[in-house]
Amino acid sequence: MDYAGTGTEKAVVATDLNRTHVGLTVSFQPDDGTLVFGRIGAIVRKDTGVTLALEGVDGTGGLQTNYTVNPTQNVYVQPDMLTNTESTIKDLFGKVQENLRGHKGDQRPDAM
C-alpha cells in the first residue's frame, strides 16, 4: 500500500504537527499493511518518531489508540472548515479594503 491522501486532505510532515492539529481528522499509513483514519487526540514528539493518539478509540474491538510514525513521514489532515471559512473571509475583506483605498471618491465630471 502506498497511501497519498485524498484531494481534500493537506499533506503535513509528522514533525510539523502541533497543537493546532489536535481535534482534526487525520489519515496516515503507519506500516505497509495498515491505513488509519481518525481524529487526533494528542501528539507526542520523540527522537524515534511522532506518536499520534486517536480520540474515541479506547481500544474498542482490538483497535490501537496510538500510532508512531517516522518523523519525516507525511500524514494527511482534513482541512478545518471553520479556519478555511475564516481565512476566505479575511482574504475577501482585504480585497475590499484594497479596492476602497484605490477609489478616489466620486470621479464623475461635474454637470453644468
C-alpha distance (Angstrom), angle and dihedral (degrees) to the residues before:
residue distance angle dihedral
M1 . . .
D2 3.79 . .
Y3 3.81 107.1 .
A4 3.80 117.6 -165.6
G5 3.81 102.0 172.2
T6 3.78 127.3 -111.9
G7 3.79 130.5 -76.1
T8 3.80 93.1 -94.9
E9 3.80 96.7 49.7
K10 3.80 125.4 88.9
A11 3.81 118.3 -135.5
V12 3.81 112.6 -127.0
V13 3.81 125.1 -179.7
A14 3.82 107.2 -120.9
T15 3.82 93.3 -119.8
D16 3.83 89.4 55.4
L17 3.80 92.3 61.2
N18 3.81 112.0 111.2
R19 3.79 140.7 164.4
T20 3.81 91.9 -70.1
H21 3.81 87.7 67.8
V22 3.83 94.5 55.8
G23 3.81 108.5 110.5
L24 3.81 94.6 23.5
T25 3.78 123.9 116.2
V26 3.78 114.1 -105.7
S27 3.79 137.0 -176.3
F28 3.79 126.9 -163.8
Q29 3.78 144.2 149.2
P30 3.83 110.1 -117.7
D31 3.81 93.1 -178.7
D32 3.80 140.0 -0.5
G33 3.81 95.2 -82.9
T34 3.81 103.9 35.6
L35 3.79 132.8 77.2
V36 3.81 117.3 -173.9
F37 3.81 129.6 -160.1
G38 3.80 118.5 -179.8
R39 3.77 150.2 116.9
I40 3.81 117.2 -82.9
G41 3.79 112.0 -117.1
A42 3.80 97.5 170.6
I43 3.80 140.8 -5.3
V44 3.81 122.7 -146.2
R45 3.80 121.6 -172.7
K46 3.80 119.5 -156.2
D47 3.79 134.0 164.2
T48 3.81 89.1 -104.6
G49 3.80 97.3 50.0
V50 3.78 148.8 -54.7
T51 3.79 117.1 -72.8
L52 3.80 118.5 -150.9
A53 3.80 117.1 -160.9
L54 3.79 113.0 -158.5
E55 3.81 124.5 -140.5
G56 3.78 120.9 -126.1
V57 3.80 98.2 14.4
D58 3.82 99.2 102.1
G59 3.82 91.8 172.9
T60 3.80 91.4 -69.4
G61 3.79 114.8 167.1
G62 3.78 92.5 0.6
L63 3.82 93.3 -62.2
Q64 3.79 118.9 150.2
T65 3.78 116.9 -115.6
N66 3.80 95.0 -153.7
Y67 3.78 139.2 29.3
T68 3.79 132.0 -165.6
V69 3.78 117.1 -143.6
N70 3.79 132.5 -174.4
P71 3.84 110.5 -86.7
T72 3.82 91.5 -122.3
Q73 3.81 95.1 46.7
N74 3.80 120.1 113.5
V75 3.77 118.0 -120.8
Y76 3.78 119.7 -170.2
V77 3.80 119.4 -126.7
Q78 3.78 123.5 -161.6
P79 3.81 107.2 -129.4
D80 3.79 116.3 -104.7
M81 3.81 103.1 -116.7
L82 3.81 93.9 -152.9
T83 3.80 92.4 53.1
N84 3.82 91.2 45.4
T85 3.81 91.5 50.8
E86 3.81 92.0 46.9
S87 3.80 90.5 49.9
T88 3.81 91.7 49.7
I89 3.81 91.7 50.2
K90 3.83 91.2 49.4
D91 3.82 90.4 50.0
L92 3.81 92.2 50.2
F93 3.81 92.2 46.0
G94 3.82 89.4 51.2
K95 3.81 90.6 52.7
V96 3.81 91.6 49.4
Q97 3.83 90.2 50.1
E98 3.81 90.6 49.3
N99 3.81 91.4 50.3
L100 3.81 91.5 48.7
R101 3.82 91.6 51.0
G102 3.81 89.7 54.2
H103 3.80 92.6 49.7
K104 3.85 113.4 93.4
G105 3.76 98.9 -162.2
D106 3.79 123.8 -101.8
Q107 3.82 105.1 -3.4
R108 3.81 97.5 178.0
P109 3.79 115.7 123.9
D110 3.79 114.3 -104.4
A111 3.78 113.0 -95.6
M112 3.81 113.5 -126.0
